[in-house]
Amino acid sequence: MDLLRIVIALFLPPLAAFLTVGLGLHFWLNILLTLFFFVPGMIHALWLVVKK
């Protein structure tokens, strides 16, 4: 399951953040990071998935 979340984080960072933390602050932060700068959004999503 974690491998699947890592793959999702690479291609759809907000979805990975949502699956990991729900509709919390980190989800909305990831939306902003992904909209403005895709790579930081991807890194943030990977960090959330690996941290959990």
N, C-alpha and C positions, 0 to 999 in steps of 0.2 A: 504494500500500500504506500509506503514512503517513497519507493522508486517511482510510482505513478504520480505522486504529488510533486516530486522533483521535476519530472518531465513536463507536467502541467505548468509548473513555475517558470520553466524556460520559454514556453510558448504563450501562455495565458496567465501572467502574474496575478491579476486581480482574482481570478478564479481560485488559484492556489491559496491566496491570502484568505479568501472567504471560507474555503474548506477547512482551513487551519484555525482561524480565530473568529469566524462569524462576522457580523456586521459591526465590529468594534472600530476603535481608532485606527488600528493598523490596516484594516481593510480600506478605509477612506484615504489614508496616507498612501497606500499602494496604488489606489486609483489615480491620485494626483501625480505620483512619481511616474506611473506608466503613461499617462496622457502627455506629460511634458517631456519626460526623458525615459525612454523605454528601458535602457540598460539599468539605471538605478532601481526602477520598479521591479525588474527581474531579480536583481541582487537582493532587494528587500524581501521579495517572496521566497527566494531560496533560503535566506536567513531565518524567516519565520518557520519554514518547513523543517529545516535542520534543527532549529532550536527546540521544537516540540518533540 
